[in-house]
């Protein structure tokens, strides 16, 4: 069965930061050269999808990227074997996505800070230990 790495978010940490191609996509791509996982990049705005694809084309990726709208996330979690997830969205929604991943026993990496408040961070910490 195929295993997937999912990346939620398309901002500077993922695609383009001050050092060039975003650290998340660049790192996942490099690691994946030896691990053969399928990469799904979730996006929010269909209007910006073409612009997103153009940015990705400029990055020298060895792995194919599948673009999926964020409203398909629950389906992907239920139907696909997810190896790991990367949460790279604005801080205020870290908890929403991280909680979903951790609740489904999916290894999760979260761009700092973990959440924008201590209460949610402690909930995630507790869940991750269960």
C-alpha positions in Angstrom: 0.0 0.0 0.0 1.3 3.5 -0.9 2.3 5.7 2.0 1.8 9.4 1.9 3.4 12.5 3.4 0.9 15.3 3.7 1.8 19.0 3.8 -0.9 21.3 5.0 -0.2 24.9 4.0 1.6 26.6 1.1 3.2 29.6 2.6 6.8 30.6 3.0 7.9 27.8 5.2 6.7 25.3 2.6 7.5 26.9 -0.8 9.7 30.0 -0.6 11.5 31.5 2.3 14.4 34.0 2.6 16.9 31.2 1.9 15.2 30.1 -1.4 12.8 27.2 -1.8 10.8 26.7 1.4 12.5 24.6 4.1 9.6 22.1 4.5 9.1 21.1 0.9 12.9 21.2 0.3 13.5 18.9 3.3 10.7 16.5 2.7 11.8 16.2 -0.9 15.4 15.5 0.0 14.5 12.9 2.7 12.0 11.3 0.4 14.6 10.6 -2.3 15.5 7.6 -0.2 12.1 6.7 1.1 9.7 6.7 -1.8 6.6 8.2 -0.1 3.9 10.0 -2.1 3.7 13.7 -1.3 0.3 15.5 -1.1 0.3 19.3 -0.8 -3.0 20.7 0.5 -4.1 24.1 -0.7 -6.9 26.4 0.3 -7.5 28.7 -2.7 -8.3 27.2 -6.2 -7.8 30.7 -7.6 -4.1 30.5 -6.5 -3.5 26.9 -7.6 -1.9 27.7 -10.9 0.4 30.2 -9.2 1.3 27.5 -6.7 2.0 25.0 -9.4 4.3 27.5 -11.2 6.3 28.1 -8.0 6.6 24.4 -7.4 7.9 23.9 -11.0 10.8 26.3 -10.3 12.0 24.0 -7.5 14.2 21.1 -8.5 12.1 18.3 -7.0 12.9 14.7 -7.6 9.4 13.7 -6.3 6.0 14.3 -7.8 3.7 16.5 -5.8 -0.1 15.8 -5.7 -2.2 19.0 -5.2 -5.4 18.4 -3.1 -7.9 21.0 -1.9 -8.0 21.2 1.9 -11.7 20.2 2.0 -10.6 16.7 1.0 -8.4 16.3 4.1 -10.8 14.1 6.1 -11.3 11.8 3.1 -7.5 11.5 2.6 -7.0 10.7 6.3 -9.7 8.0 6.3 -8.8 6.3 3.0 -5.0 6.7 2.6 -2.1 5.4 4.6 -0.5 8.6 6.0 3.1 8.2 7.0 3.5 11.7 8.4 2.1 15.2 8.2 3.5 18.7 8.2 1.4 21.5 9.6 2.5 24.8 8.0 -0.5 27.1 8.4 -1.1 30.3 10.4 -0.6 29.8 14.2 -4.3 30.3 15.0 -5.2 27.1 13.1 -2.3 24.9 14.2 -4.5 23.2 16.8 -7.3 22.3 14.4 -5.0 20.4 12.0 -2.5 19.0 14.6 -5.4 17.7 16.7 -6.8 16.0 13.7 -3.5 14.4 12.8 -2.6 13.3 16.3 -6.1 11.9 16.9 -5.6 9.7 13.9 -2.1 8.5 15.1 -0.3 10.4 12.3 3.2 11.5 13.0 3.1 15.3 12.9 5.6 18.1 12.5 4.3 21.6 13.4 5.9 24.9 12.3 6.6 26.8 15.5 4.9 27.8 17.7 2.9 24.7 18.3 -0.3 26.7 18.9 -1.1 30.3 19.7 -2.1 29.5 23.3 -0.9 27.3 26.1 -4.2 25.5 26.7 -4.2 24.0 23.2 -0.5 23.2 23.3 -1.0 21.2 26.5 -4.0 19.3 24.9 -1.8 18.3 22.0 1.0 17.3 24.3 -1.3 15.1 26.3 -2.8 13.5 23.2 0.6 12.8 21.6 1.5 10.7 24.6 -1.6 8.6 24.6 
